Amino acid sequence: MAFGTGGIASLVGFLKLWFERKDAFDKARREHIEDLARWRNELQGTVYELQALVEYYRHVSADYAWQLRQSGIEPTTSAVPPENLND
């Protein structure tokens, strides 16, 4: 099968367009992956901060409970444990 000059030019143009679109798609995909990685790292940092804050308040409340018991007062709470923790 023989191509004329126009056929070859059309084929070259098509292949060039195909690879440009593929490169653009690959670039966009890389950018999305980088965005997801950045967001994941930011979220992980926030989780660590919140875990540290929870740990701090857990220690503070344990200290207060200990101080109350040392003074002969039995601490009570109105806190309700969350449901479905182990589901």
Disulfide bonds with the S-S distance in Angstrom:
none
